[in-house]
């Protein structure tokens, strides 16, 4: 069995822990029945994680945008928040 060691800078390690905590809090609030947004527009996710990263995830088939009507607006493509947060940490 082979062991792979991944070295992270302290800043990247802190960023990963922060993102994991945010995702955990989001999921906990959702499971508790609190009103949280589950879908965000592609543009919102691109602003948060970077246009290139989101486009690579979509082009690579790892992230699938959905046409989900929100507030009677069915023209925008929505992306699932939890999928994006998870994938942005490993890519």
C-alpha positions as a Markdown table, in Angstrom:
| # | Residue | x | y | z |
|---|---|---|---|---|
| 1 | Unk | 0.0 | 0.0 | 0.0 |
| 2 | Unk | 1.3 | 3.4 | -1.0 |
| 3 | Unk | 1.1 | 6.5 | 1.3 |
| 4 | Unk | 0.6 | 9.9 | -0.3 |
| 5 | Unk | 1.7 | 13.0 | 1.7 |
| 6 | Unk | 0.1 | 16.3 | 0.7 |
| 7 | Unk | 1.9 | 19.3 | 2.1 |
| 8 | Unk | -0.2 | 22.5 | 2.6 |
| 9 | Unk | 0.9 | 25.9 | 3.6 |
| 10 | Unk | -0.5 | 27.2 | 6.9 |
| 11 | Unk | -2.7 | 29.7 | 5.0 |
| 12 | Unk | -4.1 | 27.0 | 2.8 |
| 13 | Unk | -4.7 | 24.7 | 5.8 |
| 14 | Unk | -6.6 | 27.5 | 7.6 |
| 15 | Unk | -8.6 | 28.2 | 4.4 |
| 16 | Unk | -9.6 | 24.6 | 4.1 |
| 17 | Unk | -10.7 | 24.4 | 7.8 |
| 18 | Unk | -12.7 | 27.6 | 7.4 |
| 19 | Unk | -14.5 | 26.3 | 4.3 |
| 20 | Unk | -15.2 | 22.9 | 6.0 |
| 21 | Unk | -16.6 | 24.7 | 9.1 |
| 22 | Unk | -18.8 | 26.9 | 6.8 |
| 23 | Unk | -20.1 | 23.9 | 4.9 |
| 24 | Unk | -20.8 | 22.0 | 8.2 |
| 25 | Unk | -22.7 | 25.0 | 9.6 |
| 26 | Unk | -24.7 | 25.3 | 6.4 |
| 27 | Unk | -25.7 | 21.6 | 6.5 |
| 28 | Unk | -26.5 | 21.8 | 10.2 |
| 29 | Unk | -28.8 | 24.8 | 9.7 |
| 30 | Unk | -30.5 | 23.0 | 6.8 |
| 31 | Unk | -31.0 | 19.8 | 8.8 |
| 32 | Unk | -32.4 | 21.9 | 11.7 |
| 33 | Unk | -35.1 | 23.2 | 9.5 |
| 34 | Unk | -33.8 | 26.8 | 9.3 |
| 35 | Unk | -34.3 | 28.7 | 6.0 |
| 36 | Unk | -31.0 | 28.6 | 4.2 |
| 37 | Unk | -30.3 | 29.0 | 0.5 |
| 38 | Unk | -29.4 | 25.7 | -1.2 |
| 39 | Unk | -29.0 | 27.0 | -4.7 |
| 40 | Unk | -26.9 | 30.0 | -5.9 |
| 41 | Unk | -26.5 | 31.4 | -9.4 |
| 42 | Unk | -23.5 | 30.5 | -11.4 |
| 43 | Unk | -22.3 | 34.1 | -11.3 |
| 44 | Unk | -22.5 | 34.1 | -7.4 |
| 45 | Unk | -20.4 | 31.0 | -7.2 |
| 46 | Unk | -17.9 | 32.4 | -9.8 |
| 47 | Unk | -17.5 | 35.5 | -7.7 |
| 48 | Unk | -16.9 | 33.5 | -4.6 |
| 49 | Unk | -14.6 | 30.8 | -5.9 |
| 50 | Unk | -13.3 | 32.3 | -9.1 |
| 51 | Unk | -14.6 | 32.1 | -12.7 |
| 52 | Unk | -11.9 | 29.7 | -13.8 |
| 53 | Unk | -12.4 | 27.2 | -11.0 |
| 54 | Unk | -16.2 | 27.0 | -11.4 |
| 55 | Unk | -15.9 | 26.7 | -15.2 |
| 56 | Unk | -13.3 | 23.9 | -14.9 |
| 57 | Unk | -15.6 | 22.0 | -12.5 |
| 58 | Unk | -18.6 | 22.4 | -14.9 |
| 59 | Unk | -16.5 | 21.6 | -18.0 |
| 60 | Unk | -15.0 | 18.5 | -16.3 |
| 61 | Unk | -18.4 | 17.2 | -15.5 |
| 62 | Unk | -17.8 | 17.4 | -11.7 |
| 63 | Unk | -20.4 | 20.1 | -11.1 |
| 64 | Unk | -23.8 | 20.2 | -12.9 |
| 65 | Unk | -25.7 | 23.5 | -13.1 |
| 66 | Unk | -29.5 | 23.0 | -12.9 |
| 67 | Unk | -32.4 | 25.1 | -14.3 |
| 68 | Unk | -34.3 | 25.6 | -11.0 |
| 69 | Unk | -37.0 | 28.3 | -10.9 |
| 70 | Unk | -36.6 | 30.5 | -7.8 |
| 71 | Unk | -39.0 | 33.4 | -7.2 |
| 72 | Unk | -40.7 | 32.9 | -10.5 |
| 73 | Unk | -37.4 | 33.4 | -12.3 |
| 74 | Unk | -36.6 | 30.3 | -14.4 |
| 75 | Unk | -34.0 | 31.9 | -16.7 |
| 76 | Unk | -31.0 | 31.6 | -14.3 |
| 77 | Unk | -28.9 | 28.5 | -13.9 |
| 78 | Unk | -28.6 | 27.4 | -10.3 |
| 79 | Unk | -25.7 | 25.5 | -8.7 |
| 80 | Unk | -26.1 | 23.5 | -5.5 |
| 81 | Unk | -24.2 | 25.2 | -2.7 |
| 82 | Unk | -22.9 | 22.1 | -0.9 |
| 83 | Unk | -21.6 | 20.5 | -4.1 |
| 84 | Unk | -19.6 | 23.6 | -4.9 |
| 85 | Unk | -18.2 | 24.1 | -1.5 |
| 86 | Unk | -17.0 | 20.5 | -1.3 |
| 87 | Unk | -15.5 | 20.5 | -4.8 |
| 88 | Unk | -13.8 | 23.8 | -4.4 |
| 89 | Unk | -11.8 | 22.4 | -1.5 |
| 90 | Unk | -10.5 | 19.4 | -3.4 |
| 91 | Unk | -9.8 | 21.1 | -6.7 |
